[in-house]
Amino acid sequence: MVKKPKDDLTDADYEALSNLRYTLRRFMDFSASAAQEEGLPAQQHQALLAIRGHRGEDAMTIGLLAERLLIAPHSATELVGRLVTAGYVSRRTDPADKRRQTLELTEKAIDVLKRLTAIHLTEIREMAPQLIAILQGLQAGSEFEADPWSR
């Protein structure tokens, strides 16, 4: 992607970036509210989703979780401790490396995550046309509808 020199930034560039950030904030606000309705803080929901969505060859570990959530390993350890206490996650010592612990979701976590994922997918599918329009406008560097939420 070619970067524009500062002098070439247009009002449309600022507007597009503002609209993108607004759209992402709307989704994050929706997500936090939905998780809270299920009794989960947003970060715990994100952790459950990261564990469930992990497709790597190795099992999910605290270190991988920290990487996925962009938090420090000690913060991930504390987060996992809260999830274990709440009955959402179980930890097991990795047989290949006794220093590591692997993470698995409990049935309680699987149930709440199914409900949250279903409503999140509905919400993101409703937002998709606006988000796609914003991203296409940013990618093309072209003019596009000023307020994609006015439809």
C-alpha positions as CSV (number, residue, x, y, z in Angstrom):
1,M,0.0,0.0,0.0
2,V,1.4,3.4,-1.0
3,K,1.5,5.9,1.9
4,K,0.3,9.4,1.2
5,P,2.6,12.3,2.1
6,K,1.1,14.4,4.9
7,D,0.4,17.2,2.5
8,D,-1.9,15.0,0.4
9,L,-4.3,14.2,3.2
10,T,-7.8,15.2,2.5
11,D,-10.9,16.0,4.5
12,A,-12.3,12.7,3.2
13,D,-9.3,10.9,4.6
14,Y,-10.0,12.3,8.1
15,E,-13.7,11.6,7.8
16,A,-13.1,8.0,6.6
17,L,-10.8,7.3,9.5
18,S,-13.2,8.9,11.9
19,N,-16.1,6.8,10.5
20,L,-14.0,3.6,10.8
21,R,-13.1,4.3,14.4
22,Y,-16.7,5.1,15.2
23,T,-17.9,1.9,13.6
24,L,-15.3,-0.2,15.5
25,R,-16.2,1.6,18.8
26,R,-19.9,0.9,18.2
27,F,-19.1,-2.8,17.8
28,M,-16.9,-2.9,20.8
29,D,-19.5,-1.2,22.9
30,F,-22.1,-3.7,21.7
31,S,-19.8,-6.5,22.5
32,A,-19.0,-5.3,26.0
33,S,-22.7,-4.8,26.8
34,A,-23.6,-8.3,25.4
35,A,-20.9,-9.9,27.5
36,Q,-22.0,-7.9,30.6
37,E,-25.5,-9.2,30.2
38,E,-24.1,-12.7,30.3
39,G,-22.2,-11.8,33.5
40,L,-18.8,-11.6,31.9
41,P,-16.5,-8.7,31.8
42,A,-15.5,-7.9,28.2
43,Q,-11.9,-9.1,28.7
44,Q,-13.1,-12.4,29.9
45,H,-15.3,-12.8,26.9
46,Q,-12.4,-11.9,24.6
47,A,-10.3,-14.5,26.4
48,L,-12.9,-17.2,26.0
49,L,-13.2,-16.4,22.3
50,A,-9.4,-16.5,21.9
51,I,-9.3,-19.9,23.5
52,R,-12.2,-21.3,21.5
53,G,-10.9,-19.7,18.2
54,H,-7.4,-21.0,18.6
55,R,-6.5,-23.3,15.7
56,G,-2.8,-23.7,16.1
57,E,-1.0,-27.0,16.3
58,D,-0.1,-26.5,19.9
59,A,-2.8,-26.1,22.6
60,M,-3.7,-22.7,23.9
61,T,-1.4,-21.5,26.7
62,I,-1.3,-18.5,28.9
63,G,1.5,-17.1,26.8
64,L,-0.4,-17.5,23.6
65,L,-3.5,-16.0,25.2
66,A,-1.5,-13.0,26.4
67,E,-0.3,-12.5,22.8
68,R,-3.8,-12.8,21.4
69,L,-5.2,-10.3,23.9
70,L,-2.2,-7.9,23.6
71,I,-1.6,-8.1,27.4
72,A,1.4,-9.0,29.5
73,P,1.8,-12.7,30.5
74,H,1.3,-11.9,34.2
75,S,-2.0,-10.1,33.3
76,A,-3.0,-13.2,31.3
77,T,-2.2,-15.4,34.3
78,E,-4.4,-13.3,36.5
79,L,-7.2,-13.3,33.9
80,V,-7.0,-17.1,33.6
81,G,-7.1,-17.4,37.4
82,R,-10.4,-15.4,37.4
83,L,-11.8,-17.6,34.6
84,V,-10.8,-20.8,36.5
85,T,-12.4,-19.5,39.7
86,A,-15.6,-18.6,37.8
87,G,-15.8,-22.1,36.2
88,Y,-15.1,-21.1,32.6
89,V,-11.6,-22.5,32.0
90,S,-9.6,-25.4,33.2
91,R,-5.8,-25.5,33.3
92,R,-3.7,-28.6,32.7
93,T,0.1,-29.0,32.8
94,D,1.4,-29.5,29.3
95,P,2.9,-33.1,29.2
96,A,5.5,-31.9,26.6
97,D,6.7,-29.0,28.8
98,K,5.9,-29.1,32.5
99,R,6.5,-25.4,32.8
100,R,3.5,-24.6,30.6
101,Q,-0.2,-24.9,31.3
102,T,-2.7,-25.5,28.6
103,L,-6.2,-24.0,28.7
104,E,-9.5,-25.6,27.9
105,L,-13.0,-24.2,28.0
106,T,-15.6,-25.8,30.4
107,E,-19.1,-26.6,29.3
108,K,-20.2,-23.5,31.1
109,A,-17.9,-21.4,28.9
110,I,-19.0,-23.2,25.8
111,D,-22.6,-22.5,26.5
112,V,-22.2,-18.8,27.2
113,L,-19.8,-18.4,24.2
114,K,-22.4,-20.0,21.9
115,R,-25.0,-17.4,22.9
116,L,-22.6,-14.5,22.7
117,T,-21.1,-15.6,19.3
118,A,-24.6,-15.9,17.8
119,I,-25.6,-12.4,18.7
120,H,-22.2,-11.0,17.7
121,L,-22.4,-12.6,14.3
122,T,-25.9,-11.1,13.8
123,E,-24.6,-7.7,14.8
124,I,-21.5,-7.8,12.6
125,R,-23.5,-9.0,9.7
126,E,-25.8,-6.0,10.1
127,M,-22.8,-3.7,10.3
128,A,-20.9,-5.3,7.4
129,P,-22.3,-3.2,4.6
130,Q,-21.3,0.1,6.3
131,L,-17.9,-1.3,7.4
132,I,-17.2,-2.6,3.9
133,A,-18.0,0.8,2.4
134,I,-15.7,2.6,4.8
135,L,-12.9,0.1,4.2
136,Q,-13.3,0.2,0.4
137,G,-13.2,4.0,0.5
138,L,-10.1,4.0,2.6
139,Q,-8.4,1.4,0.3
140,A,-9.3,3.3,-2.8
141,G,-8.6,6.7,-1.3
142,S,-11.8,7.9,-3.0
143,E,-14.8,9.9,-1.9
144,F,-17.7,7.9,-0.5
145,E,-20.8,8.4,1.5
146,A,-20.0,10.8,4.4
147,D,-22.1,9.0,7.0
148,P,-22.5,5.3,6.3
149,W,-24.9,5.0,9.3
150,S,-27.5,7.4,7.8
151,R,-29.1,4.7,5.8
